[in-house]
Amino acid sequence: MTTQRDSANWLRHAEQCSRRAFLQSLGVTAATAAVVASARDYGPQAPPVRYPDPDIVVLDRRFSKYKIGNTPIRRLHTGMLWAEGPAWNGVGRYLVWSDIPNDVQLRWLDEDGHVSVFRKPAGNSNGNTFDWQGRQISCEHGTRRVVRYEYDGTVTVLADNWQGKPLNAPNDVVVHPDGGIWFTDPGYGSLMHYEGNKGELHIKEAVYRIDPKTLKLEKVTDEIFKPNGLCFSPDYKKLYVADTGATHYENAPRNIRVWDVIDGVKLANGREFASMEMDGRAGLADGIRADKDGNVWASAGWVGEGYDGVHIFAPNGDRIGLILLPEICSNVCFGGPKRNRLFMTASQSLYAVYVETQGAHIA
C-alpha cells in the first residue's frame, strides 16, 4: 500500500530527476548545477553570499583542504574592457594589472581597496610581474617588447626582436631565481588594433628566456601553437605553458603543456599536463600560477556558465576544483600579505578569494 510519505518521496524524486534531466540537456553536471539554479549578484549592494560559497566547487577531495568554508568570492573592481596580467607587489602591498584595450595599468591598494591609474599609456601591456629586486616587468603588445621599469622611472627594453625580426607581441612573463626572465610570444596584440597595433607576425610563436646579465635572448621552445600563460613549479624544475592556439589553428589542442627545466636555462621532454576538456566541453586556459603544493591554478573561459573561471589541477594533471565566475577569466596570481589570496582578472572585472594555500612564487 502506498502511504502519503511514499507519495511525497516519489514526487520529490520525480522533481529531482526532471530537474537533473533539464540541466543535463544544457550540458550542466551535478558539480555545477547549483550555479545554474540561481544567478549571483556581484554588484556593490549585492546581498552577502551564504557560506560555503557555492561557486567554489570541489570536484575531487584533494581540493577540499584548499576551500575555506567561510570566505566568499568578491568582485573588487569593474569597468575594464579586457583585464589581464595581475601581479602582486609584496613591498607596496598592491596589485597591478592591465586593461589592454584602454592602454592602461591599474593598481589596487590592499590597505583600503582603492583603485587608481598606475600607468598610462602602457604600451597596451598584457602580462606583468616583479623581479627579485622588486622592479616591474611588463609585456607590451603595442610595442612588441618586454620592458622593465627602473627605480628612477626610466624604462629598459629587455627584448624586442628575435634574430633581427620584431617579436610578435609578448604576452605573459615570469622570473626565475637566477634572474632569468621567461616570456611567451603568441602575437595576439598584433592581430588587431583593439589590443595593440595590427601587423604581420614575422616569426613563429615561441617561448623565450632573457639572460639576466647579458640580456641575450634565447628561444627555449616553439613546440606549441600559441604559448600564452606560463608558470614554474614550486621547485622551478618544470615550466607549464597554456596553449591557446585553437583560436587560430584548427589542429591545436586545448591544453596546458609542461616541460622539464634543464640547468635553469633549457627545456626538455615537452608533454601535455592537462586537457581543458570538461564534461564534453573544452575552453581555453590563459594565465596560470602554481601554489606551494604544486597545484596549477588556471584561468579558463570561452565556454560559458559552469565552466568559465579558474580550474585547479593537481600536480599529476587531474582537475580537482573550480572557482566559477560570471565572466571569462583571463589570468590569476596569488597575493596579499600571506600570498593566500587568489586575484583573478576576468574580462571586465577584478575578483579575489582567499584559499588555504599560498602562491609558490613572488608575483
Secondary structure per residue as TSV (DSSP state, phi and psi in degrees):
chain	resnum	aa	ss	phi	psi
A	1	M	-	360.0	135.4
A	2	T	-	-85.6	121.4
A	3	T	-	-90.1	169.6
A	4	Q	H	-61.7	-37.7
A	5	R	H	-65.8	-40.2
A	6	D	H	-59.9	-43.8
A	7	S	H	-62.5	-42.8
A	8	A	H	-63.9	-41.7
A	9	N	H	-64.2	-39.9
A	10	W	H	-63.6	-44.2
A	11	L	H	-62.9	-41.1
A	12	R	H	-63.4	-42.7
A	13	H	H	-63.3	-41.4
A	14	A	H	-63.5	-41.5
A	15	E	H	-63.2	-41.7
A	16	Q	H	-64.3	-42.8
A	17	C	H	-64.0	-42.0
A	18	S	H	-62.3	-44.4
A	19	R	H	-65.4	-40.7
A	20	R	H	-63.0	-42.2
A	21	A	H	-63.2	-39.2
A	22	F	H	-63.4	-45.0
A	23	L	H	-65.7	-39.7
A	24	Q	H	-64.1	-32.7
A	25	S	H	-65.9	-22.6
A	26	L	T	-90.8	0.7
A	27	G	T	79.9	24.6
A	28	V	-	-105.3	130.4
A	29	T	-	-91.8	172.9
A	30	A	T	-60.8	-32.2
A	31	A	T	-65.4	-26.3
A	32	T	T	-116.2	4.4
A	33	A	H	-60.8	-35.3
A	34	A	H	-62.7	-30.4
A	35	V	H	-70.5	-38.4
A	36	V	H	-68.6	-29.5
A	37	A	H	-62.2	-31.9
A	38	S	S	-148.5	132.7
A	39	A	-	-76.8	142.8
A	40	R	-	-103.5	137.3
A	41	D	-	-94.2	121.6
A	42	Y	-	-106.7	10.8
A	43	G	S	-68.8	168.9
A	44	P	T	-62.4	-25.8
A	45	Q	T	-105.5	19.6
A	46	A	-	-65.8	143.2
A	47	P	-	-66.8	154.4
A	48	P	-	-64.3	148.3
A	49	V	-	-82.1	143.6
A	50	R	-	-76.6	132.0
A	51	Y	S	-79.1	149.7
A	52	P	S	-72.8	150.7
A	53	D	-	-58.2	119.9
A	54	P	T	-69.3	-14.8
A	55	D	T	-91.9	3.7
A	56	I	E	-102.4	104.6
A	57	V	E	-107.9	124.2
A	58	V	E	-88.6	115.7
A	59	L	S	-96.9	-25.0
A	60	D	S	-142.2	140.9
A	61	R	G	-58.3	-19.6
A	62	R	G	-64.6	-21.5
A	63	F	G	-87.3	-15.6
A	64	S	G	-56.6	-38.5
A	65	K	G	-72.3	-13.2
A	66	Y	G	-94.5	-14.8
A	67	K	-	-87.9	121.5
A	68	I	-	-89.8	127.5
A	69	G	T	-72.5	-23.2
A	70	N	T	-120.3	47.8
A	71	T	-	-141.0	144.0
A	72	P	-	-107.8	160.0
A	73	I	-	-74.4	130.7
A	74	R	E	-124.6	139.1
A	75	R	E	-88.3	119.3
A	76	L	E	-91.6	-27.7
A	77	H	E	-164.0	151.8
A	78	T	E	-147.8	169.4
A	79	G	-	116.3	-0.4
A	80	M	-	-79.4	171.7
A	81	L	S	-96.3	-46.2
A	82	W	S	-150.6	97.5
A	83	A	E	-79.2	139.5
A	84	E	E	-153.6	169.5
A	85	G	E	58.5	48.1
A	86	P	E	-69.4	139.9
A	87	A	E	-145.6	136.3
A	88	W	E	-98.0	130.1
A	89	N	E	-101.6	109.4
A	90	G	T	-70.7	-29.9
A	91	V	T	-74.8	-48.8
A	92	G	T	-80.6	-11.5
A	93	R	T	51.8	54.5
A	94	Y	E	-141.9	159.8
A	95	L	E	-109.0	132.2
A	96	V	E	-112.7	142.4
A	97	W	E	-151.3	168.6
A	98	S	E	-106.7	144.5
A	99	D	E	-113.4	95.3
A	100	I	T	-60.5	-53.4
A	101	P	T	-62.2	-32.2
A	102	N	T	-84.0	0.5
A	103	D	T	53.7	50.7
A	104	V	E	-144.7	148.1
A	105	Q	E	-108.2	136.8
A	106	L	E	-113.5	158.0
A	107	R	E	-132.5	132.4
A	108	W	E	-110.5	125.7
A	109	L	E	-91.9	130.3
A	110	D	T	-65.8	-31.0
A	111	E	T	-66.6	-35.8
A	112	D	T	-143.5	6.8
A	113	G	-	74.9	12.5
A	114	H	-	-69.2	136.8
A	115	V	E	-116.6	133.6
A	116	S	E	-145.2	165.7
A	117	V	E	-72.0	125.0
A	118	F	E	-95.2	-39.6
A	119	R	E	-154.8	128.5
A	120	K	S	-156.8	125.8
A	121	P	S	-71.1	164.8
A	122	A	-	-131.1	18.8
A	123	G	T	65.7	25.3
A	124	N	T	51.3	48.5
A	125	S	E	-63.9	150.0
A	126	N	E	-114.1	-98.0
A	127	G	E	-71.9	145.5
A	128	N	E	-134.2	154.4
A	129	T	E	-158.3	178.9
A	130	F	E	-125.4	140.4
A	131	D	-	-84.2	-177.2
A	132	W	T	-72.4	-8.9
A	133	Q	T	-100.4	3.4
A	134	G	S	85.9	8.6
A	135	R	-	-86.5	140.1
A	136	Q	E	-79.7	137.5
A	137	I	E	-120.1	134.1
A	138	S	E	-133.8	146.8
A	139	C	E	-98.2	119.1
A	140	E	E	-103.0	118.2
A	141	H	T	-66.8	-48.7
A	142	G	T	-63.8	-30.5
A	143	T	T	-106.0	-2.6
A	144	R	T	57.0	48.1
A	145	R	E	-148.0	164.3
A	146	V	E	-109.8	129.4
A	147	V	E	-127.6	159.8
A	148	R	E	-126.6	131.0
A	149	Y	E	-90.9	120.5
A	150	E	-	-85.8	168.4
A	151	Y	T	-61.5	-30.6
A	152	D	T	-89.1	6.2
A	153	G	S	92.9	-7.3
A	154	T	-	-77.6	166.6
A	155	V	E	-118.4	126.9
A	156	T	E	-102.8	125.4
A	157	V	E	-82.3	116.0
A	158	L	E	-88.0	-33.5
A	159	A	E	-160.3	136.0
A	160	D	-	-145.0	-0.2
A	161	N	E	-155.8	159.0
A	162	W	E	-126.8	114.4
A	163	Q	T	53.2	43.4
A	164	G	T	85.8	-4.8
A	165	K	E	-109.0	141.5
A	166	P	E	-63.1	145.3
A	167	L	-	-61.5	160.1
A	168	N	S	-71.5	-53.9
A	169	A	-	167.9	90.9
A	170	P	-	-52.6	144.6
A	171	N	-	-117.3	-57.9
A	172	D	-	-137.4	157.6
A	173	V	E	-148.7	143.0
A	174	V	E	-139.4	162.2
A	175	V	E	-118.1	149.6
A	176	H	-	-103.8	153.3
A	177	P	T	-58.0	-23.4
A	178	D	T	-78.8	1.3
A	179	G	S	94.2	-9.3
A	180	G	-	-63.7	144.5
A	181	I	E	-114.4	121.1
A	182	W	E	-110.3	133.6
A	183	F	E	-145.7	159.2
A	184	T	E	-105.0	154.8
A	185	D	E	-139.6	70.4
A	186	P	-	-80.2	-22.9
A	187	G	-	94.8	9.9
A	188	Y	G	-60.1	-36.2
A	189	G	G	-68.4	-11.8
A	190	S	G	-105.8	4.7
A	191	L	S	-89.2	-13.7
A	192	M	-	-161.7	160.8
A	193	H	G	-74.1	-16.4
A	194	Y	G	-61.2	-38.3
A	195	E	G	-115.4	13.4
A	196	G	S	172.5	-134.7
A	197	N	-	-127.6	117.9
A	198	K	-	-62.2	132.6
A	199	G	-	-171.4	173.1
A	200	E	-	-71.9	145.2
A	201	L	-	-91.6	118.2
A	202	H	-	-93.3	-14.4
A	203	I	S	-135.0	161.4
A	204	K	-	-69.4	144.9
A	205	E	-	-60.1	138.6
A	206	A	E	-160.4	174.9
A	207	V	E	-114.3	137.9
A	208	Y	E	-127.8	160.2
A	209	R	E	-127.0	133.3
A	210	I	E	-102.8	124.3
A	211	D	-	-68.7	132.1
A	212	P	T	-70.1	-23.3
A	213	K	T	-93.8	-45.5
A	214	T	T	-97.4	-14.9
A	215	L	-	61.5	17.6
A	216	K	-	-68.4	137.0
A	217	L	E	-97.1	131.3
A	218	E	E	-126.9	135.1
A	219	K	E	-79.8	125.7
A	220	V	E	-98.8	-26.7
A	221	T	E	-167.2	144.5
A	222	D	-	-126.9	22.0
A	223	E	-	-84.6	53.1
A	224	I	S	-162.1	146.6
A	225	F	S	-71.2	-61.5
A	226	K	S	-137.5	93.1
A	227	P	E	-66.7	131.5
A	228	N	E	-120.5	-108.5
A	229	G	E	-68.6	153.0
A	230	L	E	-148.0	155.1
A	231	C	E	-160.8	157.0
A	232	F	E	-92.1	157.3
A	233	S	-	-71.0	164.4
A	234	P	T	-55.1	-33.6
A	235	D	T	-93.6	4.7
A	236	Y	S	63.5	19.4
A	237	K	S	-92.6	-7.6
A	238	K	E	-134.0	149.2
A	239	L	E	-122.0	125.0
A	240	Y	E	-101.7	139.6
A	241	V	E	-138.6	129.5
A	242	A	E	-81.6	132.9
A	243	D	E	-103.5	115.2
A	244	T	-	-109.3	24.2
A	245	G	G	-62.2	-18.1
A	246	A	G	-62.6	-15.6
A	247	T	G	-67.2	-23.5
A	248	H	T	-136.5	-11.6
A	249	Y	-	-121.9	124.1
A	250	E	T	-60.3	-37.0
A	251	N	T	-95.4	6.7
A	252	A	-	-73.1	137.7
A	253	P	-	-77.0	159.5
A	254	R	-	-105.6	88.7
A	255	N	E	-154.4	179.3
A	256	I	E	-116.3	130.3
A	257	R	E	-104.6	162.4
A	258	V	E	-140.4	144.8
A	259	W	E	-127.5	156.1
A	260	D	E	-83.4	136.3
A	261	V	E	-92.5	121.5
A	262	I	E	-103.4	119.6
A	263	D	T	55.2	23.1
A	264	G	T	75.4	1.7
A	265	V	T	-133.5	-13.5
A	266	K	E	-130.3	164.8
A	267	L	E	-120.6	148.5
A	268	A	E	-150.6	160.1
A	269	N	E	60.4	51.1
A	270	G	E	-66.3	138.4
A	271	R	E	-160.2	166.1
A	272	E	E	-74.5	132.6
A	273	F	E	-94.2	-46.5
A	274	A	E	-154.9	142.6
A	275	S	E	-89.0	146.4
A	276	M	-	-88.8	4.5
A	277	E	E	-73.2	134.3
A	278	M	E	-144.7	121.3
A	279	D	T	55.2	39.2
A	280	G	T	82.9	0.6
A	281	R	E	-119.8	141.2
A	282	A	E	-133.1	117.3
A	283	G	-	-100.7	-149.6
A	284	L	E	-127.5	139.4
A	285	A	E	-85.5	146.7
A	286	D	E	-122.1	-101.5
A	287	G	E	-75.7	145.0
A	288	I	E	-138.9	149.3
A	289	R	E	-144.7	150.3
A	290	A	E	-104.0	147.8
A	291	D	B	-97.5	177.1
A	292	K	T	-67.1	-18.5
A	293	D	T	-89.8	-0.6
A	294	G	S	91.0	3.8
A	295	N	-	-72.4	148.9
A	296	V	E	-109.7	123.0
A	297	W	E	-102.0	113.8
A	298	A	E	-116.4	126.7
A	299	S	E	-65.8	147.4
A	300	A	E	-146.6	150.7
A	301	G	E	-175.3	-170.8
A	302	W	S	73.1	24.8
A	303	V	S	-120.2	-52.2
A	304	G	-	133.7	-164.3
A	305	E	T	-59.4	137.3
A	306	G	T	88.9	-4.8
A	307	Y	T	-129.6	-47.5
A	308	D	S	-65.0	136.0
A	309	G	E	147.3	-124.6
A	310	V	E	-128.4	131.1
A	311	H	E	-107.8	133.3
A	312	I	E	-109.4	127.6
A	313	F	E	-115.6	134.5
A	314	A	-	-68.4	165.6
A	315	P	T	-56.3	-23.7
A	316	N	T	-89.3	1.3
A	317	G	S	97.9	-3.8
A	318	D	-	-71.8	137.1
A	319	R	E	-78.1	120.1
A	320	I	E	-115.3	-14.9
A	321	G	E	-162.1	165.1
A	322	L	E	-135.8	145.9
A	323	I	E	-120.2	107.6
A	324	L	E	-89.3	132.5
A	325	L	-	-122.9	157.7
A	326	P	S	-82.4	6.6
A	327	E	S	-138.8	161.0
A	328	I	-	-65.1	129.8
A	329	C	-	-92.9	131.7
A	330	S	-	-101.1	-31.4
A	331	N	E	-165.2	163.6
A	332	V	E	-143.1	158.7
A	333	C	E	-158.9	154.4
A	334	F	E	-90.8	141.1
A	335	G	E	-157.4	-161.7
A	336	G	S	86.6	163.0
A	337	P	T	-55.0	-29.5
A	338	K	T	-105.6	4.5
A	339	R	S	56.1	30.5
A	340	N	-	-113.2	18.3
A	341	R	E	-118.5	125.6
A	342	L	E	-91.4	118.3
A	343	F	E	-96.0	138.1
A	344	M	E	-133.0	117.2
A	345	T	E	-86.9	124.4
A	346	A	E	-136.3	96.0
A	347	S	T	57.3	-97.9
A	348	Q	T	-100.7	1.7
A	349	S	E	-137.0	164.6
A	350	L	E	-115.8	127.4
A	351	Y	E	-120.3	163.0
A	352	A	E	-153.0	151.8
A	353	V	E	-152.3	140.5
A	354	Y	E	-78.8	141.3
A	355	V	-	-133.9	158.6
A	356	E	S	-91.8	56.1
A	357	T	S	-157.2	179.9
A	358	Q	-	-131.8	151.1
A	359	G	B	-62.9	144.7
A	360	A	S	-75.0	-21.9
A	361	H	S	-130.0	179.7
A	362	I	-	-79.1	-21.9
A	363	A	-	-148.3	360.0
